[in-house]
Amino acid sequence: MIRYFFLIILTALNAVPVMSQNCPSPLRKSNFSKMTSYDELSDYVQKLDAASDLLTVGIAGKSPKGRNLYTLLFSSSTFGKDESKIRVLIIAQQHGDEQSGKEGALMLAEELTNPLNRHLFDNIDLMIIPQMNPDGSEKNERLNGNGKDLNRNHVILTEPEIIAVHNIFNKYLFEVTLDVHEYYPFGETWKKLGYRKNIDETVGPVSNINIAESIRTLSYGSYMPYIMDYFRQNGYKGLVYSPGGPPGISYLRHSTFDINDGRQSFGIQNSFSFIQEGMNGKDSFSDNIERRAKGQMTGMMGLLNYVHANGSQIKDIITRERHNLISEKPGKKISIQSEHVRTGEKLELPVFSYSSNSDSTVEVSDYRPEVKSIYDVIKPAGYLIPRNNIQLMEWVTRNQLIRTDYSKKRGETIEQYEINSVDSIDFEGDIIINPSVSVKEISKSVRPADYLYLPASQLRGNMIVLALEPKSMLGLATYKEFAFLIRAGEKYPVLRVL
């Protein structure tokens, strides 16, 4: 009876984060009065490393200003070597003015040294990158040291921080990822309507419909109810991540279906991936930082507890769906233009009323939680990249894509797009290019030595299609660095192999 009672108490303690007293994070050590600087973070992770046999600190790369991107690897064995374990990646503070992600990640690292949480690493290998954007963090600015938005860089991969995190992903092929951010609810447009969003933590599963349906089903049907209940039990208000609005002015949706962020760039490789956005402070810095940081840590711990309990199921699904990507034959439909649509569901949005100075809810009728394809292409066997196109060749290298010399096989057809005209299309409120194209077979005129071959049957195969198709809403040509690819009256330089 005594033994049974002890097990009940131990289970209860494991369910709720209990802060370790051995090596407090800099924020907690300051009694939540001072944000953690880069130098303090650097000293702290080394101190935590020395104090824990589970933790190994590494460096993924450097920022434009030469600051280290620290990796915190938690494992009860050699990290990444035990194939029975499920690999989890948590990244925080891609945006430098979203401080609570970094602080919550450091508090999580502290908490994971608590012996009560050691059981998590029976079946999990965890990497935390607590600060993706140290240059922006030091100035409390959104952009990195090159003035770029890191969370819009995961397709073109031009920034060193994003190159570094994708190199890390490619090395370990994490099955589960979480990208931690903050949302800012204090805008004037909302205030004029008399209220603002009032959710402690929002969570967004993958929403690009080219990601395996089984992953999306598990995300929405199993993880989302779990994490919402986990927040509630720990005293936080949670909701599915639904940007947009205000109601009556603009619709609300389940974030973007773009793949250029830290959630869907991994999700498009059939990963169990999420974004977590906590509510920012009024000054986007220290306001209400204790609750913000603890809320973020709670969400991260909730993910680890869920993965620990459901690791075998997640790993089986990811393994199967990644195998499908790698072995997939040509002919599958890939959505390259999509839109957010209504389902008849209404959203009960928690808000803070400025007039009553109290919590309330607003029913959102123009709620568009579903993504529907409006233009598909047939996935080819692969693409031919002209070797004399330096920008494309460098993009292939940065993405570490599988590529070979091209040798034409019997029965293969090579197609080239011709850009007839360049129109525009609305993409989540932004106007982007929408070229009119025609297709011509050019099999006999292609010199194989002039091209590099990218097979579409690889882990990033769907990303390749979305990036290289000229009509893709998510394509390379929608970025200014690659705008040269689309010119009216000219031939598109990337060829399709069928």
ABEGO torsion letter per residue (X at the ends): XAAAAAAAAAAAAAABBBBBAABBBAAAAAGGABBBBAAAAAAAAAAAAAABAABBBBBAEBBAAGBBBBBBBBBABBBGABAABBBBBBBBGABAABAAAAAAAAAAAAAAABAAAAAAAAABBBBBBABABAAAAAAGBABBAAGBBAAAAAAAGABAAAAAAAAAAAAAGBABBBBBBBBBAABAAAAAAGBBBBBABBBBBBABAABBAAAAAAAAAAAAAAAAAAAAAAGBBBBBBBBEOBBGABBBBBEBABAABAAAAAAAAGBBBBBBBBBBBAAGBABGAAAAAAAAAAAAAAAAAAAAAAAAAAAAAAAAAAAAAAABBBGBBBBABBBBBBAGBBBBBBBBBAAAGBBBBBBBABBBABBBBABBBBBBAEBBBBAABAAAAAAAAAAGBBBBBBBBBBGBBBBBBBBABBBBBBBGGBBBBBBBBBBBBAAAABBAAABBBBBABBAAAAAAAAAABAABAABAAABAAAAAABBBGBBBABBBBX
